[in-house]
Amino acid sequence: MTNAAATQTSSLLKQLQERLDQLNKSERKVAEAILRDPSAATRSSIAALAQAADVSEPTVNRFCRNFSASGFPDFKIRLAQSIATGTPYVGQNVDIDDDVAAFTDKIILSTMASLDHARQALNTRALASAIDYLIQAKQISFFGMGGSAPVALDAQHKFFRFNIPVVAYNDALMARMVAAGSSTGDVMVVISYTGRTREMVEIAELARSNGTTVIGITAPASPLADTCTVALEVTAPEDTDVYVPMTSRIIHLAIVDILTTGVTLKRGSDFQGHLKKIKDSLQPTRFPVR
């Protein structure tokens, strides 16, 4: 876990500890109840936490707002991100002794918090520019390796509907050959959470040298972001050098959905019939709803 990520994820628990003596009697009881078992607090209802702290539910809500949360649900999401580092090579917020309920809540709450952080950080101008490039493309190629490969496949599954030739690649040698054969009018979408995978950066550079538009879904200020025509820069409180990609992959899937929606809306209402025809083709393959 990087120092920046550690600072971000530990901030709320650190605030609770540091401000303990500044809180009034009732709010201090809430803070102490949370600090006794932060993981349990992320799974608690407001009524359960109020009971554990021996205070009223309005007191819990006031306490949450005192820590810049809009309410208890928002506070729980931030608390889930604040929980300590976790078990290497599993999940960043998962502890070795967590039971199923604990790590289920941690993963879902952490994902919700990361998606909200991405929502606030995404550059809508960059998104609009990427959508414009995609809708004008002669052909689209999606590249993703490792944990990003399923995102590239998901993008192919969605974008084939737009009557634009589209292929997903997860093999570096194949991607390099495709980049070498690309030209002006082609669009390549390169997906990499870190933006530091050497092959991905070299593929982007090769494509750019041929006049190809390269859209990156990657980390800010990364080598890949610096190489792309348009960079959709996102971060997640997750060190994928140590942990299995979890929230970062979900964020990238959400960005693919944003791009898909943007292209659909740009195509206008006349294109809806084509999308309906594709969806209707699946009806004979399904059992009727009971």
C-alpha positions in Angstrom: 0.0 0.0 0.0 1.4 3.4 -1.0 1.9 6.2 1.6 -0.8 8.3 -0.1 -3.3 5.4 -0.1 -2.5 4.7 3.6 -3.1 8.3 4.5 -6.4 8.3 2.7 -7.7 5.1 4.2 -6.6 5.7 7.7 -8.0 9.3 7.9 -11.4 8.7 9.5 -10.2 6.3 12.2 -7.4 8.8 12.9 -9.9 11.6 13.2 -12.1 9.7 15.6 -9.1 9.0 17.9 -7.7 12.5 17.7 -11.0 14.3 18.3 -12.2 12.0 21.1 -11.6 14.5 23.9 -13.2 17.3 21.9 -16.6 15.6 21.6 -19.5 16.1 23.9 -20.4 13.2 26.3 -23.0 11.6 24.0 -20.9 11.8 20.8 -17.9 10.5 22.6 -19.9 7.4 23.5 -20.6 6.9 19.8 -17.0 7.3 18.9 -15.9 4.9 21.6 -18.4 2.3 20.5 -17.1 2.5 16.9 -13.4 2.4 18.0 -14.0 -0.7 20.1 -14.9 -2.6 16.9 -14.7 -0.6 13.6 -15.5 -3.6 11.5 -18.7 -4.4 13.4 -19.7 -0.7 13.1 -19.7 -1.0 9.3 -22.2 -3.8 9.6 -24.4 -2.2 12.2 -27.7 -0.5 11.7 -28.1 3.0 13.2 -30.4 1.5 15.8 -27.8 -1.1 16.8 -25.0 1.4 17.1 -27.2 3.8 19.1 -28.0 0.9 21.5 -24.3 -0.1 21.8 -23.4 3.5 22.6 -26.4 4.0 24.8 -27.5 7.1 22.9 -30.4 8.1 20.7 -30.5 7.6 16.9 -30.6 11.4 16.3 -27.3 11.6 18.3 -25.7 9.1 16.0 -26.8 11.1 13.0 -25.4 14.4 14.5 -22.2 12.6 15.2 -21.9 11.4 11.6 -22.5 14.9 10.3 -19.9 16.2 12.7 -17.4 14.1 10.7 -18.5 15.5 7.3 -20.8 12.6 6.4 -24.3 13.2 5.1 -25.7 10.6 7.4 -25.0 7.1 8.9 -24.9 5.2 5.6 -22.3 7.6 4.2 -20.3 7.4 7.4 -20.3 3.6 7.2 -18.9 3.7 3.7 -16.1 6.0 4.7 -15.4 3.9 7.8 -15.1 0.8 5.6 -12.4 2.5 3.7 -10.6 3.5 6.9 -10.2 0.0 8.2 -6.6 -1.2 8.3 -4.5 -2.5 5.4 -5.6 -6.2 5.4 -4.3 -9.5 4.1 -1.7 -9.3 1.3 -2.7 -10.9 -2.0 -6.4 -11.1 -1.1 -8.2 -7.8 -0.5 -7.0 -4.6 0.8 -9.5 -4.2 3.6 -9.8 -7.9 4.4 -8.2 -9.2 7.6 -7.1 -12.8 7.9 -9.6 -13.6 10.7 -12.7 -12.0 9.1 -15.8 -14.2 8.8 -18.0 -14.2 5.7 -20.3 -11.5 7.0 -17.3 -9.2 7.8 -15.4 -9.5 4.5 -18.7 -9.4 2.5 -19.6 -6.1 4.0 -16.1 -4.7 3.7 -15.8 -5.5 0.0 -19.3 -4.1 -0.9 -18.9 -1.0 1.2 -15.4 -0.3 -0.1 -16.6 -0.8 -3.7 -19.4 1.7 -3.1 -17.0 4.2 -1.6 -14.5 3.8 -4.4 -17.2 4.2 -7.1 -18.4 7.4 -5.4 -14.8 8.7 -5.3 -14.4 7.9 -9.0 -17.7 9.7 -9.8 -16.4 12.9 -8.2 -12.9 12.7 -9.7 -13.8 11.8 -13.4 -13.2 14.5 -15.9 -16.4 14.9 -17.9 -14.6 16.8 -20.7 -12.3 13.9 -21.2 -15.2 11.5 -21.2 -17.1 13.6 -23.8 -13.9 13.7 -25.9 -13.5 9.9 -25.7 -17.2 9.4 -26.7 -16.7 11.6 -29.7 -13.7 9.7 -30.8 -15.4 6.3 -30.3 -18.5 7.3 -32.3 -16.4 8.4 -35.3 -14.1 5.4 -35.2 -13.5 3.2 -38.3 -12.8 0.3 -35.9 -12.2 0.0 -32.1 -9.7 -2.3 -30.3 -9.8 -2.8 -26.5 -6.6 -3.9 -24.8 -6.3 -5.2 -21.2 -3.9 -7.6 -19.5 -4.2 -9.5 -16.3 -7.1 -8.1 -14.2 -7.9 -5.6 -16.9 -8.6 -8.3 -19.5 -12.2 -9.0 -18.4 -12.9 -5.3 -18.7 -11.7 -5.3 -22.3 -13.9 -8.3 -23.0 -16.9 -6.6 -21.4 -16.3 -3.6 -23.6 -16.3 -5.8 -26.7 -19.5 -7.4 -25.6 -21.2 -3.9 -25.3 -19.6 -2.1 -28.3 -20.3 -4.7 -31.0 -23.9 -3.5 -31.0 -22.9 -0.1 -32.6 -22.2 -1.5 -36.1 -18.5 -0.6 -35.6 -15.9 -3.4 -36.0 -14.6 -4.1 -32.4 -12.2 -6.6 -30.9 -10.7 -7.2 -27.5 -7.2 -8.4 -27.0 -5.4 -9.6 -23.9 -2.2 -10.9 -25.5 0.7 -8.5 -25.6 2.2 -9.8 -28.9 -1.2 -9.7 -30.7 -1.9 -6.2 -29.4 1.5 -5.0 -30.6 0.9 -6.3 -34.1 -2.6 -4.7 -34.1 -1.1 -1.4 -33.0 1.6 -1.7 -35.7 -1.1 -2.2 -38.4 -3.4 0.6 -37.1 -3.9 3.9 -38.8 -5.7 7.3 -38.6 -9.4 6.8 -37.9 -8.8 3.7 -35.7 -9.4 4.0 -32.0 -7.6 1.9 -29.3 -8.8 1.8 -25.7 -6.0 0.7 -23.4 -7.0 -0.3 -19.9 -4.5 -0.5 -17.1 -5.1 0.4 -13.5 -1.4 1.3 -12.7 -0.6 2.7 -16.1 2.9 1.3 -15.6 2.8 -2.0 -17.5 5.6 -1.7 -20.0 3.9 -3.6 -22.8 0.7 -1.5 -22.5 2.7 1.8 -22.7 4.7 0.6 -25.7 1.5 -0.6 -27.5 0.0 2.9 -27.0 3.1 4.6 -28.2 3.2 2.4 -31.3 -0.4 3.1 -32.1 0.0 6.9 -31.6 3.0 6.8 -34.0 0.6 5.5 -36.7 -1.9 8.3 -36.2 -4.3 6.1 -34.2 -6.4 7.7 -31.4 -5.6 6.1 -28.1 -7.9 6.3 -25.1 -6.5 5.3 -21.8 -8.5 4.1 -18.8 -5.7 4.4 -16.2 -4.1 6.1 -13.3 -3.4 9.9 -13.3 0.1 11.0 -14.2 1.1 7.5 -15.2 3.3 6.7 -18.2 0.2 5.4 -20.0 -1.8 8.5 -19.3 1.0 10.7 -20.6 1.1 8.6 -23.9 -2.7 8.6 -24.7 -4.7 11.0 -26.9 -7.3 11.1 -24.1 -6.8 9.7 -20.6 -9.8 8.8 -18.4 -7.9 9.1 -15.1 -9.2 7.2 -12.1 -7.9 6.0 -8.8 -9.0 3.5 -6.2 -7.7 3.0 -2.6 -6.1 -0.3 -3.7 -2.5 -1.3 -4.3 -2.7 -3.9 -7.1 1.0 -4.6 -6.7 0.1 -6.4 -3.4 -3.7 -7.1 -3.6 -6.0 -8.8 -6.0 -7.7 -6.1 -8.1 -11.2 -5.6 -6.7 -12.6 -2.1 -6.6 -10.3 -0.9 -9.5 -11.8 -3.4 -11.9 -15.4 -2.4 -10.9 -14.5 1.2 -11.5 -13.2 0.4 -15.0 -16.3 -1.6 -15.8 -18.4 1.4 -14.8 -16.4 3.6 -17.1 -17.1 1.2 -20.0 -20.8 1.5 -19.1 -20.4 5.3 -19.2 -18.8 5.2 -22.6 -21.4 2.8 -23.9 -24.2 5.0 -22.7 -22.6 8.1 -24.2 -22.2 6.4 -27.6 -25.8 5.2 -27.5 -27.2 8.6 -26.7 -25.1 10.2 -29.4 -26.5 7.8 -31.9 -30.0 9.2 -31.2 -33.5 7.7 -31.1 -33.2 6.3 -34.6 -30.6 3.8 -33.4 -32.9 2.4 -30.7 -34.6 0.0 -33.2 -31.2 -1.7 -33.9 -30.5 -2.2 -30.2 -34.0 -3.6 -29.7 -33.5 -6.0 -32.6 -30.4 -7.4 -30.9 -32.1 -7.7 -27.6 -35.2 -9.3 -29.1 -33.0 -12.0 -30.7 -32.4 -13.4 -27.3 -36.0 -14.1 -26.4 -36.2 -17.6 -28.0 -33.2 -18.7 -26.0 -34.9 -18.1 -22.6 -37.5 -20.0 -20.6 -40.6 -17.9 -20.0 -40.9 -16.1 -16.7 -43.1 -18.0 -14.2 
